Amino acid sequence: MELNRRRVFALGAGAALAASTGTAAAHAKPAHAEPGLPGFQHNHTQVNGVRLHYVTGGRGEPLVLLPGWPQTWWLYHKIMPALAERFRVIAVDLRGMGGSDKPAGGFDKKTMATDIHELVRKLGYRKVNVVGHDLGSMVAFAFAANFPEATKKVAFMDVLHPDESFYHIPLLPPPGVFSVWWFAFNQVMGLPEQLLAGRFRYLADWLFANTAFTPSAIDERSRSIYARAYDSPEAIRASNGWYQAFHQDIADGKTYAKLTPPVLGLASVSSYDQFLGTLPAVANQFEVVPVDGSGHWLAEERPDVVTSEIIRFFG
């Protein structure tokens, strides 16, 4: 898709934190059953003040998978069976996502990384491998930055941690440059819930149609799963909080030392140059691998490449 080749900014996650909906909303359970994946088990546990949903399977070294907007743990479903042959796979719905709690706050990536750190410690692991996509990549970065002693290796897919370049995204891009208009839309308080509740499938379909090289790689079942996960006002509000926290994320990022764990960057055509330009300043050891033939949705568009690179790097 030529449109993707003209993008100048990698895609991101959610949006702005709307008004608190109180304790009931913060601990609301998902209104739909989680999809099943043979060989994997659904789990819930309380960490850092929130109840997280996560899916586990396989044996070996722990490999934590963190998803992004507007998806859930299910974005990894094509690669989890193969990864489970080598690793103990732990795919997590982040704070505010899918089957996890949707609290009133705590959507800065440092707090969300603390959620994951407490989860892996609760599971009995002192050191884990971490993979993140989109918003999950930001949380993976914050995990490696704040808990280097708990990070063996880390991989970022198509997105890096928020930095001051976010303040320079043009409101009106020049001709030929793809607009990431949802960055601004998702910052608006209250309105996204009113517009999108019960209609989130329209937004999901637009994103897949316009930011994938192969939109059909995200099939009907997956689109329905994602739409249901974000269809409620509280789910939209919570996902908005991921972007509202960008100001805090940028401030936190300025305090981080260079990442010490080895880093793998898996990049689409839109993020490859950004990865090459940014990672030398933020990581001591890194490599960048282009995922040819993929737009933003790497694990679904090119699961073969993503699987082989993860096994190579972490194995």
C-alpha positions as a Markdown table, in Angstrom:
| # | Residue | x | y | z |
|---|---|---|---|---|
| 1 | Met | 0.0 | 0.0 | 0.0 |
| 2 | Glu | 1.7 | 3.2 | -1.2 |
| 3 | Leu | 0.0 | 5.2 | 1.5 |
| 4 | Asn | 2.1 | 3.5 | 4.1 |
| 5 | Arg | 5.3 | 4.3 | 2.3 |
| 6 | Arg | 4.6 | 8.0 | 2.7 |
| 7 | Arg | 4.0 | 8.0 | 6.4 |
| 8 | Val | 6.5 | 9.8 | 8.5 |
| 9 | Phe | 5.4 | 8.7 | 12.0 |
| 10 | Ala | 4.9 | 5.2 | 13.4 |
| 11 | Leu | 1.5 | 4.4 | 14.6 |
| 12 | Gly | 0.6 | 4.6 | 18.3 |
| 13 | Ala | -1.9 | 3.6 | 20.9 |
| 14 | Gly | -5.1 | 5.0 | 22.5 |
| 15 | Ala | -5.8 | 8.6 | 23.5 |
| 16 | Ala | -6.9 | 11.1 | 26.3 |
| 17 | Leu | -8.1 | 10.2 | 29.7 |
| 18 | Ala | -11.8 | 11.2 | 30.2 |
| 19 | Ala | -13.6 | 11.7 | 33.4 |
| 20 | Ser | -13.4 | 9.0 | 36.0 |
| 21 | Thr | -16.3 | 6.6 | 36.0 |
| 22 | Gly | -15.8 | 5.4 | 39.6 |
| 23 | Thr | -15.0 | 2.2 | 41.3 |
| 24 | Ala | -17.6 | 0.1 | 39.4 |
| 25 | Ala | -16.2 | 1.0 | 36.0 |
| 26 | Ala | -12.6 | 0.6 | 37.2 |
| 27 | His | -13.3 | -3.0 | 38.1 |
| 28 | Ala | -15.8 | -3.8 | 35.3 |
| 29 | Lys | -15.5 | -7.3 | 33.8 |
| 30 | Pro | -15.5 | -7.8 | 30.0 |
| 31 | Ala | -19.0 | -8.1 | 28.5 |
| 32 | His | -17.9 | -10.8 | 26.2 |
| 33 | Ala | -16.1 | -14.2 | 26.5 |
| 34 | Glu | -12.4 | -14.1 | 25.7 |
| 35 | Pro | -11.5 | -16.1 | 22.5 |
| 36 | Gly | -9.9 | -19.4 | 23.0 |
| 37 | Leu | -6.5 | -20.5 | 21.6 |
| 38 | Pro | -5.7 | -24.3 | 21.8 |
| 39 | Gly | -2.9 | -25.0 | 24.2 |
| 40 | Phe | -3.3 | -21.7 | 26.1 |
| 41 | Gln | -5.0 | -20.8 | 29.3 |
| 42 | His | -6.8 | -17.6 | 30.5 |
| 43 | Asn | -5.7 | -16.2 | 33.8 |
| 44 | His | -6.5 | -13.2 | 36.0 |
| 45 | Thr | -4.5 | -11.8 | 39.0 |
| 46 | Gln | -4.3 | -8.6 | 41.0 |
| 47 | Val | -1.2 | -6.5 | 40.7 |
| 48 | Asn | -0.3 | -2.9 | 41.4 |
| 49 | Gly | -4.0 | -2.1 | 42.2 |
| 50 | Val | -5.5 | -3.6 | 39.0 |
| 51 | Arg | -6.7 | -6.9 | 37.9 |
| 52 | Leu | -4.9 | -8.1 | 34.8 |
| 53 | His | -6.0 | -10.7 | 32.3 |
| 54 | Tyr | -3.2 | -12.7 | 30.7 |
| 55 | Val | -2.9 | -15.8 | 28.6 |
| 56 | Thr | -0.2 | -18.5 | 29.1 |
| 57 | Gly | 1.1 | -21.5 | 27.3 |
| 58 | Gly | 4.3 | -23.4 | 26.4 |
| 59 | Arg | 7.5 | -24.2 | 28.3 |
| 60 | Gly | 10.9 | -22.7 | 28.5 |
| 61 | Glu | 12.2 | -19.2 | 29.3 |
| 62 | Pro | 9.4 | -16.7 | 30.0 |
| 63 | Leu | 8.5 | -14.5 | 27.0 |
| 64 | Val | 6.1 | -11.6 | 27.8 |
| 65 | Leu | 4.0 | -10.3 | 24.9 |
| 66 | Leu | 2.5 | -6.8 | 25.3 |
| 67 | Pro | -0.2 | -5.6 | 22.7 |
| 68 | Gly | -1.2 | -2.2 | 21.5 |
| 69 | Trp | -4.2 | -0.1 | 20.4 |
| 70 | Pro | -6.8 | -0.9 | 19.1 |
| 71 | Gln | -6.1 | -4.6 | 19.8 |
| 72 | Thr | -5.7 | -7.0 | 22.7 |
| 73 | Trp | -3.5 | -10.1 | 23.5 |
| 74 | Trp | -5.2 | -11.7 | 20.5 |
| 75 | Leu | -2.9 | -9.7 | 18.1 |
| 76 | Tyr | -0.3 | -12.4 | 18.8 |
| 77 | His | -2.5 | -15.4 | 18.2 |
| 78 | Lys | -0.8 | -16.3 | 14.9 |
| 79 | Ile | 2.6 | -16.5 | 16.4 |
| 80 | Met | 1.9 | -17.8 | 19.9 |
| 81 | Pro | 1.7 | -21.5 | 19.1 |
| 82 | Ala | 5.1 | -21.5 | 17.4 |
| 83 | Leu | 6.6 | -19.4 | 20.2 |
| 84 | Ala | 5.2 | -21.8 | 22.8 |
| 85 | Glu | 7.4 | -24.6 | 21.4 |
| 86 | Arg | 10.4 | -22.6 | 22.7 |
| 87 | Phe | 9.2 | -20.3 | 25.4 |
| 88 | Arg | 6.7 | -20.0 | 28.3 |
| 89 | Val | 4.5 | -17.4 | 26.6 |
| 90 | Ile | 2.7 | -14.8 | 28.7 |
| 91 | Ala | 0.4 | -12.5 | 26.6 |
| 92 | Val | -1.0 | -9.7 | 28.7 |
| 93 | Asp | -4.0 | -7.4 | 28.3 |
| 94 | Leu | -2.5 | -4.2 | 29.6 |
| 95 | Arg | -4.2 | -1.9 | 32.2 |
| 96 | Gly | -7.3 | -0.6 | 30.4 |
| 97 | Met | -7.4 | -3.3 | 27.7 |
| 98 | Gly | -9.6 | -6.3 | 26.9 |
| 99 | Gly | -10.2 | -8.5 | 30.0 |
| 100 | Ser | -8.1 | -6.3 | 32.3 |
| 101 | Asp | -9.4 | -3.6 | 34.6 |
| 102 | Lys | -10.2 | -0.1 | 33.3 |
| 103 | Pro | -9.2 | 2.1 | 36.2 |
| 104 | Ala | -9.4 | 5.9 | 36.3 |
| 105 | Gly | -5.7 | 6.5 | 35.9 |
| 106 | Gly | -2.2 | 5.0 | 36.0 |
| 107 | Phe | -1.9 | 5.1 | 32.2 |
| 108 | Asp | 1.7 | 6.5 | 32.1 |
| 109 | Lys | 3.9 | 3.8 | 30.7 |
| 110 | Lys | 6.1 | 3.7 | 33.8 |
| 111 | Thr | 3.1 | 2.7 | 35.9 |
| 112 | Met | 2.0 | 0.2 | 33.3 |
| 113 | Ala | 5.5 | -1.3 | 33.2 |
| 114 | Thr | 5.3 | -1.7 | 37.0 |
| 115 | Asp | 2.0 | -3.7 | 36.5 |
| 116 | Ile | 4.0 | -6.1 | 34.3 |
| 117 | His | 6.9 | -6.2 | 36.7 |
| 118 | Glu | 4.7 | -7.2 | 39.5 |
| 119 | Leu | 2.9 | -9.7 | 37.4 |
| 120 | Val | 6.1 | -11.5 | 36.4 |
| 121 | Arg | 7.4 | -11.5 | 39.9 |
| 122 | Lys | 4.1 | -12.9 | 41.1 |
| 123 | Leu | 4.5 | -15.7 | 38.5 |
| 124 | Gly | 7.9 | -16.5 | 40.1 |
| 125 | Tyr | 10.2 | -15.0 | 37.4 |
| 126 | Arg | 13.2 | -12.8 | 38.3 |
| 127 | Lys | 14.2 | -12.1 | 34.6 |
| 128 | Val | 12.1 | -12.2 | 31.5 |
| 129 | Asn | 12.2 | -11.5 | 27.8 |
| 130 | Val | 9.7 | -8.9 | 26.6 |
| 131 | Val | 8.1 | -8.1 | 23.2 |
| 132 | Gly | 5.9 | -5.1 | 22.6 |
| 133 | His | 3.8 | -3.8 | 19.7 |
| 134 | Asp | 2.5 | -0.2 | 19.4 |
| 135 | Leu | 1.4 | 0.9 | 22.9 |
| 136 | Gly | 2.8 | -2.4 | 24.2 |
| 137 | Ser | 6.2 | -1.4 | 22.7 |
| 138 | Met | 6.1 | 1.8 | 24.8 |
| 139 | Val | 5.4 | -0.2 | 27.9 |
| 140 | Ala | 8.2 | -2.7 | 27.0 |
| 141 | Phe | 10.6 | 0.2 | 26.7 |
| 142 | Ala | 9.6 | 1.5 | 30.1 |
| 143 | Phe | 9.9 | -2.0 | 31.6 |
| 144 | Ala | 13.5 | -2.3 | 30.3 |
| 145 | Ala | 14.3 | 1.3 | 31.4 |
| 146 | Asn | 12.9 | 0.9 | 34.9 |
| 147 | Phe | 13.6 | -2.7 | 35.6 |
| 148 | Pro | 16.8 | -3.6 | 33.7 |
| 149 | Glu | 17.7 | -6.3 | 36.2 |
| 150 | Ala | 14.4 | -8.0 | 35.3 |
| 151 | Thr | 14.9 | -7.7 | 31.6 |
| 152 | Lys | 16.9 | -10.3 | 29.7 |
| 153 | Lys | 16.2 | -9.0 | 26.2 |
| 154 | Val | 13.5 | -6.7 | 24.7 |
| 155 | Ala | 11.9 | -6.3 | 21.3 |
| 156 | Phe | 10.0 | -3.3 | 20.0 |
| 157 | Met | 7.6 | -3.7 | 17.0 |
| 158 | Asp | 7.0 | -0.6 | 14.9 |
| 159 | Val | 6.9 | 1.9 | 17.8 |
| 160 | Leu | 9.3 | 3.4 | 20.4 |
| 161 | His | 8.8 | 5.3 | 23.6 |
| 162 | Pro | 7.2 | 8.7 | 23.5 |
| 163 | Asp | 9.7 | 11.5 | 23.2 |
| 164 | Glu | 9.6 | 15.2 | 22.2 |
| 165 | Ser | 9.2 | 14.4 | 18.5 |
| 166 | Phe | 5.5 | 13.7 | 19.5 |
| 167 | Tyr | 5.1 | 17.5 | 20.0 |
| 168 | His | 6.0 | 18.1 | 16.3 |
| 169 | Ile | 3.5 | 15.9 | 14.6 |
| 170 | Pro | 1.8 | 18.3 | 12.1 |
| 171 | Leu | -1.9 | 19.0 | 12.5 |
| 172 | Leu | -2.1 | 19.5 | 8.8 |
| 173 | Pro | 0.6 | 17.3 | 7.1 |
| 174 | Pro | 1.9 | 18.4 | 3.7 |
| 175 | Pro | 0.6 | 16.5 | 0.6 |
| 176 | Gly | 1.9 | 13.0 | 0.4 |
| 177 | Val | 2.4 | 12.6 | 4.2 |
| 178 | Phe | 0.0 | 10.3 | 6.1 |
| 179 | Ser | -1.9 | 12.0 | 8.9 |
| 180 | Val | -2.0 | 10.2 | 12.3 |
| 181 | Trp | -5.2 | 12.1 | 13.1 |
| 182 | Trp | -6.2 | 9.8 | 15.9 |
| 183 | Phe | -3.4 | 11.1 | 18.0 |
| 184 | Ala | -5.3 | 14.3 | 18.4 |
| 185 | Phe | -8.8 | 12.8 | 18.3 |
| 186 | Asn | -8.0 | 10.4 | 21.2 |
| 187 | Gln | -6.8 | 13.3 | 23.3 |
| 188 | Val | -10.3 | 14.8 | 23.4 |
| 189 | Met | -12.0 | 14.1 | 26.7 |
| 190 | Gly | -15.4 | 12.6 | 26.7 |
| 191 | Leu | -16.2 | 12.9 | 23.0 |
| 192 | Pro | -14.6 | 9.7 | 21.7 |
| 193 | Glu | -16.8 | 7.6 | 24.1 |
| 194 | Gln | -19.9 | 9.3 | 22.8 |
| 195 | Leu | -19.0 | 8.9 | 19.1 |
| 196 | Leu | -17.5 | 5.4 | 19.2 |
| 197 | Ala | -19.4 | 3.4 | 21.8 |
| 198 | Gly | -21.1 | 0.6 | 20.0 |
| 199 | Arg | -19.5 | 1.7 | 16.7 |
| 200 | Phe | -15.8 | 0.9 | 17.3 |
| 201 | Arg | -15.8 | -1.5 | 14.4 |
| 202 | Tyr | -15.9 | 1.4 | 12.0 |
| 203 | Leu | -12.7 | 2.9 | 13.4 |
| 204 | Ala | -10.9 | -0.5 | 13.5 |
| 205 | Asp | -11.9 | -1.3 | 9.9 |
| 206 | Trp | -10.6 | 2.1 | 8.8 |
| 207 | Leu | -7.3 | 1.7 | 10.5 |
| 208 | Phe | -6.7 | -1.8 | 9.1 |
| 209 | Ala | -7.7 | -0.6 | 5.6 |
| 210 | Asn | -5.4 | 2.3 | 5.6 |
| 211 | Thr | -2.4 | 1.2 | 7.7 |
| 212 | Ala | -1.9 | -2.4 | 6.5 |
| 213 | Phe | -0.2 | -3.6 | 3.4 |
| 214 | Thr | -2.5 | -6.6 | 3.5 |
| 215 | Pro | -5.7 | -5.6 | 5.3 |
| 216 | Ser | -7.2 | -9.1 | 4.8 |
| 217 | Ala | -4.4 | -10.4 | 7.1 |
| 218 | Ile | -6.6 | -9.1 | 10.0 |
| 219 | Asp | -9.6 | -11.5 | 9.4 |
| 220 | Glu | -13.2 | -11.1 | 10.3 |
| 221 | Arg | -12.9 | -13.0 | 13.6 |
| 222 | Ser | -10.0 | -10.8 | 14.8 |
| 223 | Arg | -11.8 | -7.6 | 13.8 |
| 224 | Ser | -14.8 | -8.6 | 15.7 |
| 225 | Ile | -12.7 | -9.5 | 18.8 |
| 226 | Tyr | -11.0 | -6.1 | 18.7 |
| 227 | Ala | -14.3 | -4.2 | 18.1 |
| 228 | Arg | -16.0 | -5.9 | 21.1 |
| 229 | Ala | -13.0 | -5.2 | 23.3 |
| 230 | Tyr | -13.3 | -1.4 | 22.7 |
| 231 | Asp | -17.0 | -1.0 | 22.1 |
| 232 | Ser | -18.0 | 0.2 | 25.6 |
| 233 | Pro | -17.6 | 3.8 | 26.9 |
| 234 | Glu | -15.3 | 2.6 | 29.7 |
| 235 | Ala | -13.0 | 0.8 | 27.3 |
| 236 | Ile | -12.8 | 3.8 | 25.1 |
| 237 | Arg | -12.1 | 6.1 | 28.0 |
| 238 | Ala | -9.4 | 3.8 | 29.4 |
| 239 | Ser | -7.7 | 3.5 | 26.0 |
| 240 | Asn | -7.8 | 7.2 | 25.7 |
| 241 | Gly | -5.8 | 7.4 | 28.9 |
| 242 | Trp | -2.8 | 5.8 | 27.2 |
| 243 | Tyr | -2.4 | 8.9 | 25.0 |
| 244 | Gln | -3.4 | 11.4 | 27.7 |
| 245 | Ala | -0.3 | 10.2 | 29.6 |
| 246 | Phe | 2.1 | 11.0 | 26.8 |
| 247 | His | 3.2 | 14.3 | 28.5 |
| 248 | Gln | 4.2 | 12.3 | 31.5 |
| 249 | Asp | 5.8 | 9.6 | 29.4 |
| 250 | Ile | 8.0 | 12.2 | 27.6 |
| 251 | Ala | 9.0 | 13.7 | 30.9 |
| 252 | Asp | 9.8 | 10.2 | 32.3 |
| 253 | Gly | 11.8 | 9.3 | 29.2 |
| 254 | Lys | 14.2 | 12.2 | 29.8 |
| 255 | Thr | 15.2 | 10.6 | 33.1 |
| 256 | Tyr | 16.0 | 7.2 | 31.6 |
| 257 | Ala | 19.6 | 6.0 | 31.1 |
| 258 | Lys | 20.4 | 4.1 | 27.9 |
| 259 | Leu | 18.8 | 0.7 | 27.9 |
| 260 | Thr | 21.3 | -2.0 | 28.9 |
| 261 | Pro | 19.4 | -5.1 | 27.8 |
| 262 | Pro | 19.9 | -6.1 | 24.2 |
| 263 | Val | 17.2 | -4.6 | 21.9 |
| 264 | Leu | 15.6 | -5.9 | 18.7 |
| 265 | Gly | 13.6 | -3.4 | 16.6 |
| 266 | Leu | 11.2 | -5.0 | 14.2 |
| 267 | Ala | 10.2 | -2.2 | 11.8 |
| 268 | Ser | 7.7 | -1.6 | 9.0 |
| 269 | Val | 8.7 | 0.6 | 6.1 |
| 270 | Ser | 7.3 | 3.6 | 8.0 |
| 271 | Ser | 9.3 | 3.1 | 11.2 |
| 272 | Tyr | 12.6 | 1.7 | 9.9 |
| 273 | Asp | 14.4 | 5.0 | 9.5 |
| 274 | Gln | 13.0 | 6.2 | 12.9 |
| 275 | Phe | 14.4 | 3.1 | 14.6 |
| 276 | Leu | 17.8 | 3.6 | 13.0 |
| 277 | Gly | 17.8 | 7.3 | 14.0 |
| 278 | Thr | 16.6 | 6.9 | 17.5 |
| 279 | Leu | 17.9 | 3.6 | 19.0 |
| 280 | Pro | 21.6 | 4.6 | 19.0 |
| 281 | Ala | 20.7 | 7.4 | 21.5 |
| 282 | Val | 18.6 | 5.2 | 23.8 |
| 283 | Ala | 20.1 | 1.7 | 23.7 |
| 284 | Asn | 23.6 | 0.3 | 24.2 |
| 285 | Gln | 23.0 | -2.8 | 22.2 |
| 286 | Phe | 20.5 | -3.0 | 19.4 |
| 287 | Glu | 19.7 | -4.3 | 15.9 |
| 288 | Val | 16.9 | -3.2 | 13.5 |
| 289 | Val | 15.3 | -5.7 | 11.2 |
| 290 | Pro | 12.9 | -4.6 | 8.4 |
| 291 | Val | 9.7 | -6.6 | 8.1 |
| 292 | Asp | 9.2 | -6.3 | 4.4 |
| 293 | Gly | 5.6 | -6.6 | 3.0 |
| 294 | Ser | 4.0 | -5.4 | 6.3 |
| 295 | Gly | 2.3 | -2.3 | 7.4 |
| 296 | His | 1.8 | -1.5 | 11.1 |
| 297 | Trp | 0.3 | -4.9 | 12.0 |
| 298 | Leu | 3.5 | -6.9 | 11.8 |
| 299 | Ala | 2.5 | -10.0 | 13.8 |
| 300 | Glu | -0.6 | -10.5 | 11.7 |
| 301 | Glu | 0.6 | -9.4 | 8.3 |
| 302 | Arg | 4.0 | -11.2 | 8.4 |
| 303 | Pro | 3.7 | -13.8 | 11.3 |
| 304 | Asp | 6.4 | -15.9 | 9.6 |
| 305 | Val | 9.0 | -13.2 | 9.7 |
| 306 | Val | 8.1 | -12.0 | 13.2 |
| 307 | Thr | 8.1 | -15.5 | 14.6 |
| 308 | Ser | 11.5 | -16.4 | 13.1 |
| 309 | Glu | 13.1 | -13.2 | 14.3 |
| 310 | Ile | 11.8 | -13.5 | 17.8 |
| 311 | Ile | 13.0 | -17.1 | 18.0 |
| 312 | Arg | 16.4 | -16.1 | 16.6 |
| 313 | Phe | 16.9 | -13.1 | 18.9 |
| 314 | Phe | 15.6 | -14.5 | 22.2 |
| 315 | Gly | 16.5 | -18.1 | 21.5 |
